[in-house]
């Protein structure tokens, strides 16, 4: 009996087959495929398509049409947890899991590294430098898919001394600190002719009397200091140490946002001006507290905020919005948009945002796993729905989203 492929007159391609067609025509065939998953499958199935898909000019066209998708989550320790069927990114996620080295065996002393952030296929890692002090930890940026890495220089002692209150080796050796990537926008890359393999790293610490921040650029290979305001200069509310805790970090429109303990404020770091400012959280009646929030890009000059609100008898996820004013400042008044009641007070935590989807982890107290929540800040759309499970049965915290492309459409990020 003839095979289905033979009966229909089609031949199955093998992954080593070359097609007798010019590359520009092959590129047009690939670029017209309806989805990123289709493009990835075609590139993996045929040598000619795979060759065309690795061309930098084609990759730029494909990425302009198809934004990166959520492929899974990263934990430290715990490795990479790929998206599972029926999520549309599941095939690409499995390909990334097979191709990448999430154990970092290509780095020196691979078992000693801790994941601090993940962005654009890059991992920011650190480990103890052996001399004590948060600023003396060794930082590395690596690409697990292409097994490349770069060790960052330590913060120079003269820079560290410039922000210390009194002479002491290291910055805030006993303070709380955070290191993370700063996105480089397409306009910034084009204006400065910055390569796609370039990156920025922010190092920020909570000292007893001030905030301290440094920025590393792979273009210059150097650290530079930013404004280091005293707590009292930012807000009188920060006179209490309980109000200075930098809670979950968000990013939108060139600014980082942190909820500041129980102060009722958001701390904002503007990456263009490299300065700090304060934005008030939405006002709430007595007995109703915002316990966690995430800032999102809402489009049309608006910023959105997802806020988990804890009341006496309910636990709700609420969506607020506000407008961007001149010079990138956030308006002081938040507008309530919509809300959903959550089935548990302790079962949900925000993992991050990708596109118009909010990623939530559900603890084993409820139904373990991760869900995507589609959202809209359009006032005419008041409904928030859990749309699909991404992974299930996870027994560990998953602090980092892995957003990217399948290996056949990826290029080195370092």
C-alpha positions, 0 to 999 in steps of 0.5 A: 500500500502506498504511503500517504506522502506517495499517494498525495504526490509529495515527498518528505524532506530530510534534514540534510536535503538541499533544494535547487532553489535560489536563497532569496526565493527560499527566504520568501517561502520561510518568511510567509509561514504563518507562525514562529513554530512553523518557521522553526519546524521548516528550518529544522527539517531541511538543510536549505531552509536551515542555511537561509534561516541562519543568515543575519538579514533573514533573522532580522526580518523574521524577528520583526514579524514574529516576536519571541515567545515564552519557552519556559522557566529557569530556576537556580538550582533546578535548571530549565523547565520547558513549556509543555503541550498544549502550549504552542511553544512546547516543540521549540522549548523541547528543542532548546532543552536538548540543545542548551547547557543549563548546567553551565559546564562550559564555565569555570567551577560550573557548580558554584554559579547562581542565576541572577537574571535571564534576558534575550537568551543571556544568563547573568550569574554570580559567585563568591569572589572569596574576599567577602562583600557583595560588590566583590562577587564575581559576575558572568554573562553566558549563553547556554545555547551557544556555550559562550560566556564573558566574565565581568570585571569587578567594580573598581575600588575608586567607584566603590569608595565614591559612594561609601559613607566611610572608608571600608572595603567593598560596598554594603558588605552586609546589605541587600543587593541585586544584579540584573540586565538592562534591556537595550532598545532597538532605537538605542542600538541603531543610534549608537550602532550597538551590536546585538551581542552587547548588553548592560548589567545593573548592580544595586544595593540597599545601604543603611543610608542610601541606594547605590547603583552601578551600570556595566556596558559590554561596549565600553567594558567598564562600570560607571556609577549612577546617582546614589540618593539618600533614603530621606531624599527619596521619601520621608516614608523610608525613615523606617527600615521596613519600608526600604525592601526592594520587592519584585522588579518590573520593567516598562518603557525604559524604567525599572519599578520596585514595590518598596516594602509597606511604604505604599510607594514604587521606586523607579529607576529611569534608565535614560536619565539614570536617576531614582524617583518615587511613584505612589501606589493606588490608594486603598481603604483600611484593611485592604493591602497591596501585597505584590504588584507587576508593572506592564506596558499597556500601549498608547502612552499608558502603564498598567499595574497588576496588584494582588490585594488582600482584604479581610474576606477576599484575595483579588488580582486587580488591574490599574492604569495611568498615563505617561507624562512629559519626560517619561514621568508617571502620572500620580493618579491610578485608574481602576480597570478590572479585577478577578477573585483568586481561589486562594490567598497563598497559592499565587505569585507573579513570575513576570510579563511577556507581551500581553500575558501575565505569568503566575506560578501556582503553588502545590497548595492549589494545583501546582504549575504555571499559568498565563493570564491574558490581559487588556487595559482597554476600558471596554475589555473588563475580563481577565481569564486564565487562558492556558497552563504552561507547565505543571507539577513544579515543586520549586520556585521559578523566578526567571522567564525564558523568552526566545526563539527555537535553536534553528532561529537563534544566534549567539547573544554574546 
